[in-house]
Amino acid sequence: MNKTMKGLILGIIIGAVLMLPVSSFASSLTQYILVKAQYPIMVDDNLYEGDLPILNYEGSTYVPLRTMSELLNVNIFWNETLKQVEITHGDPTENQAFRNISVTGSQGNYVVTGEARIFEAVLQYEVEDGHFVYLEGFEMASAGAPDWGTFTINLNIPEADLPGNATLMLILFEESAMDGSRVNELFVVLEVFP
């Protein structure tokens, strides 16, 4: 067999091998056609006027989730650990390990106070926006479990590092005495940045 024929056969084989993943990837794609909605959205007699458009897909209306969460007074958070969006009603500020949480401050400077009932009085925390971790550390409560102890956390994030169009969250938790995993996580909104 001459060199040209060998090159042609080798080229066909390589092309076929390279095309297999592309064709299987293309078959897994789904196409949606969204159109800009030409009607208003009213929330408690207030007109929705967001920067992002209202979209319509086959008769269903789609509005940015963060904007709707603010209009409906619900909390929204991207849980990076579980890779899911979490939406909660009202202001859940307690669980079996943390209660009476209060946040004061703005623009990167916050004071968080509350009560904790945790093993050896050590509470862990992390400040994030669902994509980036800004701070992490620990504080000591005034007493350990089974008693409720008080705590104060001073948080300082440079203004230049603050997120845009995100919710800055404090995550309080304790580490499991058995395996060191996070337990009793409590998500606390520090500030919403439009």
C-alpha positions in Angstrom: 0.0 0.0 0.0 1.4 3.4 -0.9 2.0 6.3 1.5 -1.0 8.3 0.2 -3.4 5.5 0.8 -2.0 4.9 4.4 -2.3 8.6 5.1 -5.9 8.7 3.8 -7.0 5.7 5.9 -5.2 7.1 9.0 -6.9 10.5 8.5 -10.4 8.9 8.2 -9.8 6.9 11.4 -8.6 10.0 13.3 -11.5 12.0 12.0 -14.0 9.4 13.0 -12.6 9.1 16.5 -12.6 12.9 17.0 -16.2 13.2 15.7 -17.7 10.7 18.1 -17.5 12.9 21.3 -18.7 15.9 19.3 -21.8 14.2 17.9 -22.7 12.7 21.3 -22.2 16.2 23.0 -24.4 17.9 20.3 -27.2 15.4 20.9 -27.3 16.2 24.6 -27.9 20.0 24.0 -31.4 21.4 24.2 -32.3 24.6 22.6 -34.8 27.1 24.2 -36.2 30.1 22.5 -36.9 32.9 24.9 -38.5 36.2 23.9 -38.6 39.5 25.8 -42.0 39.8 27.6 -44.0 42.8 26.5 -46.1 43.0 29.7 -45.4 44.5 33.1 -45.0 42.5 36.4 -46.6 44.1 39.5 -45.6 43.1 43.0 -47.8 44.6 45.7 -48.9 47.3 43.3 -45.3 48.2 42.5 -44.0 47.8 39.0 -41.0 45.6 38.5 -38.2 47.6 36.9 -35.1 45.6 36.9 -32.0 45.9 34.8 -32.4 42.4 33.4 -35.3 41.7 31.0 -38.4 39.8 31.8 -38.4 36.7 29.5 -41.2 34.5 28.2 -40.9 30.8 27.2 -43.9 29.1 25.8 -46.3 31.1 28.0 -44.2 31.0 31.2 -42.6 34.2 32.6 -39.0 34.2 33.7 -37.6 36.9 36.0 -34.1 36.9 37.6 -34.3 34.9 40.8 -32.3 37.4 42.9 -34.6 40.2 41.9 -37.7 38.3 42.7 -36.3 37.2 46.0 -35.8 40.8 47.0 -39.3 41.8 45.8 -41.0 38.9 47.6 -38.8 39.3 50.8 -37.3 35.9 50.7 -33.7 34.9 51.1 -31.8 33.3 48.3 -28.3 31.8 48.6 -26.1 29.6 46.4 -24.9 26.7 48.6 -21.5 25.9 47.1 -21.1 22.8 49.2 -24.3 21.2 48.0 -24.3 22.9 44.6 -27.9 24.2 44.9 -29.9 27.4 45.2 -31.6 27.7 48.6 -34.6 29.9 49.1 -36.0 30.6 52.6 -38.9 32.7 53.7 -38.6 35.4 56.3 -35.4 35.7 58.4 -34.4 32.3 59.8 -32.0 33.2 62.5 -31.9 30.2 64.7 -31.4 26.4 64.7 -30.5 24.0 67.5 -27.0 25.5 67.9 -27.5 29.2 67.2 -30.2 31.7 68.1 -31.0 35.4 68.6 -28.6 36.5 65.8 -28.3 40.2 65.2 -26.3 42.0 62.5 -25.3 45.7 62.5 -23.2 47.6 60.1 -22.8 47.9 56.3 -20.3 48.3 53.4 -18.0 45.5 54.7 -18.0 46.4 58.4 -20.3 44.2 60.5 -20.8 43.2 64.1 -22.7 39.9 64.6 -24.0 39.0 68.0 -26.0 36.0 69.2 -26.1 32.9 71.3 -24.6 29.5 70.7 -25.0 26.1 72.2 -22.0 24.3 70.8 -19.3 21.8 71.7 -16.5 23.3 73.7 -17.9 26.8 72.9 -16.0 27.0 69.6 -18.1 28.4 66.7 -16.8 28.5 63.1 -17.8 31.0 60.5 -17.4 31.8 56.9 -18.4 34.9 54.9 -19.3 34.3 51.2 -21.6 35.4 48.4 -22.2 31.9 47.0 -19.2 32.1 44.7 -16.3 33.5 46.7 -15.2 33.1 50.4 -14.2 36.5 51.8 -13.5 35.6 55.4 -13.3 32.5 57.6 -12.4 31.9 61.2 -13.7 31.0 64.6 -14.9 32.7 67.8 -15.5 31.5 71.4 -18.9 31.7 73.0 -19.1 32.5 76.6 -20.2 29.0 77.5 -20.2 25.6 75.8 -23.0 23.1 75.4 -25.4 22.2 77.0 -25.5 25.9 78.1 -26.2 28.8 75.7 -23.3 31.2 75.5 -23.1 34.6 74.0 -20.7 35.6 71.2 -19.7 38.6 69.1 -18.0 38.5 65.7 -16.4 41.6 64.2 -16.2 41.3 60.4 -14.2 43.7 58.2 -14.0 43.3 54.4 -12.3 46.0 52.3 -14.9 48.0 50.3 -13.0 47.3 47.1 -13.5 43.5 47.7 -17.3 43.6 48.2 -19.4 41.8 45.7 -21.6 43.4 43.1 -25.1 42.2 42.6 -24.9 39.5 45.3 -26.0 38.7 48.8 -23.2 38.6 51.3 -23.8 35.8 53.8 -22.4 34.7 57.1 -22.4 31.0 57.6 -22.2 30.0 61.3 -21.5 26.3 62.0 -19.7 24.0 64.3 -17.4 21.1 63.5 -18.5 17.6 64.2 -16.6 16.0 67.1 -16.9 12.7 65.3 -15.5 13.6 61.8 -14.8 17.3 61.6 -17.6 17.9 59.1 -19.8 21.0 59.3 -22.9 20.7 61.4 -25.7 23.0 62.5 -25.1 25.5 59.7 -27.0 28.7 59.9 -27.0 31.2 57.0 -27.3 34.9 58.0 -27.7 37.7 55.5 -25.1 40.5 56.1 -26.0 42.7 53.2 -27.6 42.6 49.8 -25.7 44.4 47.0 -27.7 45.4 44.0 
